[in-house]
Amino acid sequence: MILLLLVLVAVVTAVLLGRGTGTYPRARTAEAPVPAPRKPGAPLRVVAGAAGWAAVLLYLWGLVCVGFAAMEAEDGGTDSSPLRPCRTGVPPELSGRVIDYSVSYLPLRFNCETADGEAYDSADVPGYVNPGVAVLALTAVASAVAAGYATESRARAAARDGDR
């Protein structure tokens, strides 16, 4: 499942990089016009877009993990106590005291609550999801701001040169 997600992210990134920077190979002929120069900040826009899409996809992956954990916790019947998502990676005496659960969407988390008021995170949400989403989102925002700055500085320089 993770391999499929990585392939999907790689394909989307390749398409965004190719379309955003105009780097698809083109056959040059004598009649072909000279390509226009790139806009300032275009590579940064591509990085911002790719990082933003990757952050969204990784967050959706975390939502799927939380959703499956919640569905499994709500599934009653045989073998439903203690809650199945609360059993992995903890000692049996701790998982035996679980009475309820809570879900957090920012950061993504599935908490198992015990009878004595303590809570611990379930292992159903991978540990790389929240830090990965944060890093990718910050990269997207920083790249978008840098692209805007590059465009603005180029426009100001052109305006100064035009006044002369």
C-alpha positions in Angstrom: 0.0 0.0 0.0 2.8 2.4 0.9 4.6 1.5 -2.4 1.5 2.4 -4.3 1.3 5.7 -2.6 5.0 6.4 -3.3 4.5 5.6 -7.0 1.5 7.9 -7.1 3.5 10.8 -5.5 6.4 10.2 -7.9 4.1 10.3 -11.0 2.3 13.5 -9.8 5.6 15.1 -9.0 7.1 14.2 -12.4 4.1 15.6 -14.2 4.1 18.8 -12.1 7.8 19.3 -12.6 7.6 18.7 -16.4 4.5 21.0 -16.9 5.5 23.7 -14.5 9.0 24.3 -15.8 8.4 23.5 -19.5 11.2 20.9 -19.6 9.4 18.4 -21.8 11.8 17.7 -24.7 10.7 19.3 -27.9 11.9 18.8 -31.4 13.6 21.9 -32.7 13.0 22.8 -36.3 13.9 25.7 -38.4 10.4 27.1 -38.2 10.1 26.6 -34.4 10.1 29.9 -32.5 12.7 30.6 -29.9 11.1 29.7 -26.5 10.2 32.6 -24.2 12.4 33.0 -21.2 11.1 31.4 -18.0 9.2 33.4 -15.5 11.2 34.3 -12.4 10.4 31.9 -9.6 9.0 29.2 -11.8 11.1 26.4 -10.3 10.1 27.6 -6.9 6.5 27.4 -7.8 6.9 23.9 -9.0 8.6 22.9 -5.7 5.8 24.6 -3.8 3.2 22.8 -5.8 4.9 19.4 -5.5 5.5 19.8 -1.8 1.9 21.0 -1.3 0.4 18.0 -3.2 2.8 15.6 -1.3 1.6 17.1 2.0 -2.0 16.6 1.1 -1.4 13.0 0.0 0.5 12.2 3.1 -2.2 13.8 5.3 -4.9 11.8 3.4 -2.8 8.6 4.1 -2.9 9.5 7.8 -6.6 10.1 7.7 -7.1 6.7 6.2 -5.0 5.1 9.0 -7.0 7.0 11.6 -10.3 6.1 9.9 -9.5 2.4 9.8 -8.4 2.4 13.4 -11.7 4.1 14.4 -13.7 1.6 12.4 -11.8 -1.3 14.0 -12.4 0.2 17.5 -16.2 0.5 16.8 -16.4 -3.0 15.5 -18.2 -4.9 18.3 -18.5 -8.6 18.9 -16.0 -11.3 19.7 -12.5 -10.1 20.3 -13.5 -6.5 20.7 -12.3 -5.9 24.3 -9.8 -4.4 24.7 -10.0 -2.3 21.6 -8.0 -3.9 18.8 -6.1 -0.7 17.8 -5.0 -0.3 21.4 -3.4 -3.7 21.6 -0.4 -3.2 19.4 3.0 -2.3 20.8 1.9 -2.1 24.5 2.0 -4.5 27.4 -1.2 -6.6 27.8 -1.8 -5.2 31.3 -1.9 -1.6 29.9 -4.2 -2.6 27.0 -6.5 -4.4 29.4 -7.3 -1.2 31.2 -8.5 0.6 28.0 -12.1 1.9 28.3 -12.4 4.4 25.5 -10.6 6.1 22.6 -10.3 9.6 21.1 -9.3 10.8 17.7 -7.4 13.9 16.8 -7.2 15.3 13.3 -4.5 17.9 13.8 -2.1 16.3 14.5 -3.4 13.0 13.3 -3.6 10.7 16.3 -5.7 7.8 17.7 -5.5 7.9 21.6 -6.4 5.0 23.8 -7.8 6.1 27.1 -7.4 3.9 30.2 -9.6 3.6 33.3 -7.2 5.7 35.5 -7.4 8.7 33.1 -4.1 8.1 31.3 -3.9 8.0 27.5 -1.4 6.6 25.0 -1.1 6.8 21.2 -2.0 3.8 19.2 0.6 2.5 16.7 -2.0 2.5 13.9 -1.0 6.0 12.7 2.6 5.7 11.4 5.1 7.9 13.1 6.3 9.6 9.9 2.9 11.0 9.0 2.7 14.1 11.2 6.4 15.2 10.9 6.3 14.6 7.1 3.1 16.6 6.7 4.6 19.5 8.7 7.9 19.5 6.7 6.2 19.3 3.4 3.7 22.0 4.2 6.4 24.3 5.5 8.4 23.6 2.3 5.4 24.5 0.2 4.8 27.7 2.0 8.4 28.8 2.0 8.8 28.0 -1.7 5.7 29.9 -2.6 6.9 33.0 -0.6 10.3 32.8 -2.2 8.7 32.5 -5.7 6.6 35.6 -5.0 9.6 37.5 -3.8 11.6 36.5 -6.9 8.7 37.6 -9.2 8.3 40.9 -7.3 12.0 41.7 -7.3 12.2 41.0 -11.1 9.2 43.3 -11.7 10.7 46.1 -9.6 14.0 45.8 -11.5 12.2 45.9 -14.8 10.2 49.0 -13.7 13.4 50.7 -12.6 15.0 49.9 -16.0 12.0 51.1 -17.8 12.1 54.5 -16.0 15.5 55.3 -17.4 
